[in-house]
């Protein structure tokens, strides 16, 4: 048996790859395995939100993602007799270096993350399946089965399930996965479409349901998603069926051709009852699955991983107490529940056959949508939600405000904005950053994992203020004034000793 691991990551989709990327940046001893022989070749999740791009920037992969993707996408809402041109992220996103929705196939996202790991001497062990995981003696004894039929036993302090809706890790941990399946069946295809405006995402809202076209570029120009017509005689997905839907549900003369792949799928809304049980953790689809409305799924999973990874790394290296790991579920489970509620409401409005909701889609929405688009305040709040820039952990156990709250600026638990421009890049790294605003005397070193940056008067806060930024870009502690007593108490709790 080989030497024990700190972490075994099970599943090498975007969530597992993001977790591995962060663990590698912290020099954590880990392996990442996946039972699939190859990474995803289909497009699957087609969009990356601004907050995800921000968080991945710390690991040097965001520029490559942006170069491969399409960041100049417009949105068109097609109603019966009317087309609305919807501005995307033009308000509410002035504090991010990525004020756009990046359209990029999941296959490309996985390729970039995999290449980044390979450049740092990490191999994704594909064709390797977790068969069993038994906690004993402070470790989890994991039986792995390799594609050629051989088996191996490894021990790890922690096992993280990034292995999707049918998670083996979740089953081994005995964590329930509660929720329901929606009754509708959906059709998905990557294909070419003639007659559709390029450079835009198109949503056709009809009495029968919703039809989407998203610009991909690869492996085909367009991704189509549509409800399966109840009148269809077969569940088989054919180009003729998709063409009939386009003919019936749009007033445009669209010609669908050259499909790369076509499939049908059902949508579930389910969540794990716990994100942690002992040495087991869940992230991504293993913890929550829901409607693809709003492009939240993959992004929420990646952000699960980047909330968990630095905590595991600090605990494993002896720089933080085990208690820090309890904060993962406390912070991320409420986010997962909110996403499930949001997507459920959007899905119900868009797909329900109830007469009132059918009327809302086809008659009321075309009348009131222009009024909403002119109301910048509500639209900004919507974009902050969809972009995931508004996610915060203000009520989390790692968020503390000192004796005097700053008069303005981010609160404890808020994301650090990129104001002044470049601030996020300057604080990206495996440790904490103490930001000092206004005039400060010299201060002694606080901890070897805490860097000190003086912002002067160009800062999100009025001076003098001090704020401790966590490794994942959220404010852990903030207080007005130059008295660091409260900060030292915070550090004594969460960074009590140097690593061993």
C-alpha positions in Angstrom: 0.0 0.0 0.0 1.3 3.4 -0.9 1.8 6.3 1.5 -1.4 7.9 2.7 -2.8 10.8 0.7 -4.2 14.0 2.1 -7.1 14.1 -0.4 -8.6 11.7 -2.9 -10.6 13.6 -5.5 -13.2 11.4 -7.2 -14.5 12.8 -10.5 -12.6 14.8 -13.1 -15.3 17.0 -14.5 -15.0 20.8 -14.1 -15.6 20.6 -10.3 -13.0 18.0 -9.6 -10.5 19.6 -12.0 -11.0 23.0 -10.2 -10.5 21.3 -6.8 -7.3 19.6 -8.1 -6.0 22.8 -9.5 -6.4 24.6 -6.1 -4.9 21.6 -4.1 -1.9 21.6 -6.5 -1.3 25.3 -5.9 -1.1 24.6 -2.2 1.2 21.5 -2.7 -1.3 19.2 -1.1 -0.7 15.5 -1.5 -3.7 14.3 -3.6 -4.8 12.1 -6.5 -7.7 12.7 -8.9 -9.5 9.7 -10.5 -12.4 9.3 -12.9 -14.0 6.2 -14.1 -14.5 7.6 -17.6 -11.7 6.8 -20.0 -11.7 10.3 -21.5 -12.8 13.8 -20.6 -16.1 15.1 -22.0 -16.1 15.6 -25.7 -19.7 17.0 -25.9 -20.4 20.6 -25.2 -22.6 20.1 -22.1 -22.5 23.2 -19.8 -21.9 26.0 -22.3 -21.4 29.1 -20.2 -19.0 30.5 -17.5 -20.2 33.2 -15.2 -18.1 36.3 -14.2 -17.5 35.1 -10.6 -16.2 31.8 -11.8 -13.7 33.5 -14.1 -12.6 35.7 -11.2 -11.9 32.7 -9.0 -10.1 30.7 -11.6 -7.9 33.7 -12.5 -5.8 33.0 -9.4 -4.6 29.8 -11.1 -3.6 31.3 -14.4 -6.3 29.6 -16.5 -8.9 32.4 -17.1 -7.0 34.1 -19.9 -7.0 30.8 -21.9 -10.7 30.2 -21.2 -11.5 33.7 -22.5 -9.3 33.3 -25.5 -11.1 30.1 -26.5 -14.6 31.3 -25.7 -17.1 33.9 -27.0 -17.4 36.9 -24.7 -19.4 39.1 -27.1 -22.7 37.4 -27.0 -26.0 39.3 -27.3 -29.3 38.0 -26.1 -32.5 37.9 -28.1 -35.9 37.1 -26.6 -38.4 35.9 -29.2 -42.0 36.3 -28.4 -45.0 35.8 -30.7 -44.8 38.8 -33.0 -41.9 40.5 -31.2 -38.1 40.2 -30.6 -36.4 42.0 -27.7 -32.7 42.9 -27.7 -31.6 42.3 -24.2 -28.4 44.0 -22.9 -26.3 41.4 -21.0 -24.3 42.5 -17.9 -24.3 46.1 -18.9 -25.2 47.1 -15.4 -24.3 45.7 -12.0 -21.0 44.4 -13.1 -18.7 47.4 -13.0 -16.6 45.9 -10.2 -15.3 42.8 -12.1 -12.7 42.4 -14.8 -15.0 40.0 -16.6 -18.3 41.8 -17.1 -19.7 39.2 -19.6 -21.1 35.7 -19.8 -18.4 33.6 -21.5 -19.8 31.0 -23.9 -17.5 28.0 -24.0 -18.3 24.3 -24.3 -17.6 22.3 -21.1 -15.3 20.1 -23.2 -13.1 23.1 -23.7 -13.2 24.2 -20.0 -12.1 20.7 -19.0 -9.3 20.7 -21.6 -7.9 24.0 -20.2 -8.1 22.8 -16.6 -6.5 19.4 -17.5 -3.7 21.1 -19.4 -3.1 23.4 -16.5 -2.7 20.4 -14.2 -0.5 18.6 -16.6 1.8 21.6 -16.7 2.2 21.2 -13.0 2.9 17.5 -13.2 -0.6 16.3 -12.2 -2.1 13.4 -14.1 -5.8 12.8 -14.1 -6.1 9.1 -13.6 -8.9 8.1 -16.0 -10.4 4.7 -16.2 -10.1 4.4 -12.4 -13.2 3.8 -10.4 -13.8 4.1 -6.7 -15.3 0.8 -5.6 -15.5 1.3 -1.8 -14.4 3.7 0.8 -14.2 2.7 4.5 -13.2 5.1 7.3 -10.9 3.6 9.8 -8.1 4.8 12.1 -8.1 8.4 11.0 -8.0 7.5 7.2 -10.4 6.4 4.5 -9.4 3.1 3.0 -10.4 3.3 -0.7 -10.5 0.4 -3.2 -9.8 1.6 -6.7 -10.5 -0.5 -9.8 -8.5 0.3 -12.9 -9.8 0.0 -16.5 -7.7 -3.1 -17.2 -9.2 -4.9 -14.3 -6.6 -4.5 -11.6 -7.4 -3.1 -8.2 -5.5 -0.9 -5.8 -6.0 0.1 -2.2 -5.1 3.7 -1.1 -5.6 5.6 2.1 -6.6 9.2 2.3 -7.4 11.6 5.1 -10.3 13.0 3.1 -12.3 11.9 0.1 -14.2 14.5 -2.0 -17.0 13.4 -4.3 -17.1 15.4 -7.5 -18.5 12.4 -9.2 -21.9 13.7 -10.3 -25.5 13.0 -9.7 -24.9 9.2 -9.2 -22.1 9.8 -6.8 -20.3 6.7 -5.4 -18.8 8.9 -2.7 -22.2 10.1 -1.6 -23.4 6.5 -1.5 -20.4 5.3 0.5 -20.8 8.2 3.0 -24.5 7.4 3.4 -25.7 10.9 2.5 -29.3 11.1 1.2 -30.0 12.9 -2.1 -33.5 14.4 -1.8 -35.8 16.0 -4.4 -37.8 15.2 -7.5 -37.7 14.8 -11.2 -39.6 17.1 -13.5 -42.1 15.4 -15.8 -40.9 16.9 -19.0 -38.3 15.4 -21.3 -35.9 17.7 -23.1 -34.0 17.5 -26.3 -30.4 18.6 -26.8 -28.3 18.8 -29.9 -25.1 20.5 -31.2 -25.6 21.3 -34.8 -25.6 23.9 -37.6 -28.5 26.3 -38.1 -29.1 28.4 -41.2 -31.2 31.6 -40.9 -30.3 32.4 -37.2 -28.5 35.6 -36.3 -25.0 34.8 -35.3 -23.2 36.2 -32.2 -26.4 36.0 -30.1 -28.1 33.6 -27.8 -31.8 33.1 -28.8 -34.7 32.2 -26.5 -38.1 31.5 -28.2 -40.9 31.7 -25.6 -44.0 29.9 -26.8 -47.2 28.6 -25.4 -45.8 25.1 -25.8 -42.6 25.8 -24.0 -39.1 27.2 -24.5 -36.6 26.7 -27.3 -33.0 27.8 -26.9 -30.1 28.3 -29.3 -26.7 29.0 -27.7 -23.6 30.0 -29.8 -20.8 27.4 -29.3 -18.3 27.5 -32.1 -17.1 24.0 -31.3 -18.0 21.1 -31.8 -20.8 22.8 -33.7 -21.9 26.4 -34.2 -25.1 26.0 -32.1 -26.4 24.2 -29.0 -30.2 23.6 -29.2 -32.3 22.8 -26.1 -36.1 22.3 -26.4 -38.9 20.6 -24.6 -40.0 17.3 -26.1 -43.4 17.8 -27.8 -46.0 15.7 -26.0 -47.6 15.0 -29.3 -44.4 13.3 -30.7 -44.9 9.6 -31.3 -41.4 8.5 -30.3 -38.8 9.3 -27.8 -36.1 8.9 -30.5 -34.2 12.2 -31.1 -34.0 12.8 -34.9 -33.1 15.8 -37.0 -36.6 15.7 -38.4 -38.1 16.1 -35.0 -35.9 19.0 -34.1 -36.7 20.7 -37.5 -40.4 20.2 -36.8 -40.0 22.0 -33.4 -38.2 24.9 -35.0 -40.9 25.2 -37.7 -43.7 25.1 -35.2 -42.2 27.2 -32.4 -40.5 30.0 -34.4 -41.6 32.4 -37.1 -38.1 32.4 -38.6 -37.3 30.1 -41.4 -34.6 28.1 -39.8 -32.8 25.1 -41.4 -31.2 22.7 -39.0 -28.4 20.4 -40.3 -25.3 18.5 -39.6 -25.9 17.5 -36.0 -22.7 16.5 -34.1 -24.7 14.8 -31.4 -28.3 14.6 -30.3 -29.8 13.2 -27.1 -32.8 13.5 -24.7 -32.6 14.0 -21.0 -34.7 14.5 -17.9 -34.2 17.3 -15.3 -34.1 16.7 -11.6 -34.0 19.1 -8.7 -32.2 17.3 -5.8 -29.8 18.2 -3.1 -27.6 16.3 -0.6 -28.9 16.5 3.0 -25.2 17.2 4.0 -22.2 18.4 2.1 -19.9 16.7 4.6 -20.0 13.6 6.7 -16.8 12.8 8.6 -14.0 12.5 6.1 -16.3 12.7 3.1 -17.2 15.8 1.2 -19.5 16.5 -1.8 -19.2 19.2 -4.4 -20.9 20.0 -7.7 -23.6 17.7 -9.1 -22.9 15.2 -6.3 -24.3 17.8 -3.9 -26.9 19.5 -6.0 -28.6 19.1 -9.4 -31.2 21.4 -10.9 -32.5 22.9 -14.1 -29.9 24.5 -16.4 -31.9 27.8 -16.3 -29.5 30.7 -15.8 -26.3 28.7 -16.4 -25.7 28.1 -12.7 -24.8 24.3 -12.5 -21.2 24.0 -13.5 -20.4 27.4 -12.1 -21.8 26.6 -8.7 -19.8 23.3 -8.7 -16.5 25.0 -9.5 -17.2 27.5 -6.7 -18.0 24.7 -4.3 -14.5 23.3 -5.1 -12.7 26.6 -4.7 -14.4 27.2 -1.3 -13.3 23.7 -0.1 -9.9 23.3 -1.6 -8.0 25.9 0.4 -9.6 24.8 3.6 -8.5 21.2 3.1 -5.0 22.4 2.2 -4.6 24.5 5.3 -5.9 21.7 7.6 -3.8 19.1 6.0 -0.6 21.2 6.3 -1.4 21.9 10.0 -2.0 25.6 9.5 -5.7 25.6 10.5 -7.9 23.6 12.9 -10.2 20.8 11.8 -13.1 23.2 12.6 -12.4 25.1 9.4 -13.7 22.2 7.4 -17.1 22.5 9.1 -17.5 25.9 7.5 -17.7 24.4 4.0 -21.2 23.1 4.4 -22.2 26.2 6.4 -21.2 28.4 3.5 -22.0 26.4 0.4 -25.2 24.5 1.3 -27.2 27.8 1.5 -25.9 28.7 -1.9 -26.9 25.4 -3.3 -30.4 25.7 -1.9 -30.8 29.2 -3.3 -29.7 28.1 -6.8 -32.2 25.2 -6.6 -35.0 27.5 -5.7 -34.1 30.1 -8.3 -33.8 27.6 -11.1 -37.0 25.8 -10.1 -39.0 29.0 -10.3 -37.5 29.9 -13.7 -38.1 26.4 -15.0 -41.7 26.3 -13.8 -42.5 29.6 -15.4 -40.9 28.6 -18.7 -42.3 25.1 -19.1 -45.6 24.9 -17.2 -48.7 24.0 -19.2 -50.9 25.9 -16.7 -53.1 28.3 -18.6 -52.0 31.3 -16.4 -48.3 30.7 -17.0 -48.8 30.0 -20.7 -50.6 33.4 -20.9 -47.7 35.0 -19.0 -45.2 33.7 -21.4 -46.9 34.7 -24.6 -49.0 37.8 -23.7 -47.8 39.4 -20.5 -44.0 38.9 -20.9 -43.8 40.7 -24.3 -45.6 43.7 -22.7 -43.8 44.0 -19.4 -40.3 42.9 -20.4 -39.4 46.2 -22.1 -40.3 48.0 -18.9 -38.1 45.7 -16.9 -35.2 46.2 -19.3 -35.4 50.0 -18.8 -35.4 49.6 -15.0 -31.6 49.5 -14.4 -31.9 48.8 -10.7 -33.9 45.6 -10.9 -31.9 44.5 -13.9 -28.6 45.1 -12.1 -29.8 42.9 -9.1 -30.8 40.2 -11.5 -27.4 40.3 -13.2 -25.6 40.2 -9.8 -27.5 37.0 -9.0 -27.0 35.3 -12.4 -23.4 36.3 -12.6 -22.9 34.9 -9.0 -21.0 38.1 -8.1 -23.6 38.6 -5.4 -22.8 35.4 -3.5 -21.7 36.1 0.0 -21.1 34.4 3.4 -22.0 37.2 5.8 -23.7 34.8 8.2 -20.9 32.2 7.9 -18.7 31.2 10.8 -15.5 32.5 9.2 -16.9 36.0 8.6 -16.3 38.5 11.4 -16.7 42.3 11.8 -14.4 44.0 14.2 -15.5 46.4 17.0 -16.1 49.2 14.5 -17.8 48.5 11.2 -16.5 50.5 8.2 -19.0 53.1 6.9 -19.0 51.7 3.4 -17.4 49.0 1.4 -17.6 45.2 1.4 -18.7 43.5 4.6 -17.2 40.5 6.2 -18.3 37.5 4.0 -18.6 39.6 0.9 -16.6 39.0 -2.3 -13.6 41.4 -2.7 -14.5 43.6 -5.7 -11.9 44.5 -8.3 -11.9 48.1 -7.2 -9.4 49.7 -7.7 -8.9 47.7 -10.9 -6.4 45.0 -10.5 -7.0 44.5 -6.8 -8.2 40.9 -7.2 -5.1 40.0 -9.2 -2.8 41.5 -6.5 -4.5 39.5 -3.8 -4.7 36.2 -5.8 -2.6 33.5 -4.2 -2.5 30.6 -1.7 -2.5 32.7 1.5 -4.4 35.5 3.1 -4.0 39.2 2.4 -4.4 42.0 5.0 -5.4 45.1 3.2 -4.7 48.4 4.9 -6.4 51.6 3.8 -5.5 55.2 4.9 -2.4 56.1 6.9 -0.8 53.2 8.9 2.2 52.8 11.2 4.5 49.9 10.7 3.1 46.6 11.9 4.9 43.5 12.9 4.5 40.2 11.0 1.2 38.5 11.9 1.5 35.1 10.3 3.6 33.6 7.6 0.4 32.9 5.5 -0.7 36.6 5.8 0.7 39.1 3.4 0.2 42.8 4.0 -0.8 45.3 1.3 -1.2 49.0 1.8 -3.9 50.5 -0.4 -3.7 54.1 0.8 -6.8 56.0 -0.1 -7.6 54.1 -3.3 -9.6 51.4 -1.7 -13.1 49.9 -1.4 -13.2 51.1 2.2 -12.8 54.5 3.8 -9.6 54.8 5.8 -8.2 53.9 8.1 -9.6 50.4 7.7 -8.1 46.9 7.7 -9.6 43.9 6.0 -8.4 40.3 5.8 -9.1 38.6 2.4 -9.4 34.8 2.4 -7.6 32.7 -0.2 -10.8 32.4 -2.2 -11.3 36.1 -2.5 -13.9 36.7 0.2 -13.5 39.1 3.1 -13.0 37.2 6.3 -12.5 40.0 8.8 -13.0 43.8 8.5 -12.8 46.7 10.9 -12.4 50.4 10.9 -9.3 51.8 12.7 -5.8 50.7 13.3 -6.3 48.6 16.4 -5.5 45.0 15.3 -6.6 43.3 18.5 -9.8 41.8 16.9 -7.8 40.7 13.9 -5.3 38.9 16.0 -8.1 37.1 17.8 -9.5 36.0 14.5 -6.1 34.7 13.3 -5.6 32.8 16.6 -8.8 31.0 15.9 -8.5 30.2 12.2 -4.7 30.3 11.7 -3.5 29.3 15.2 -0.1 27.7 14.4 2.5 27.6 11.6 2.4 24.6 9.3 4.5 21.7 10.2 
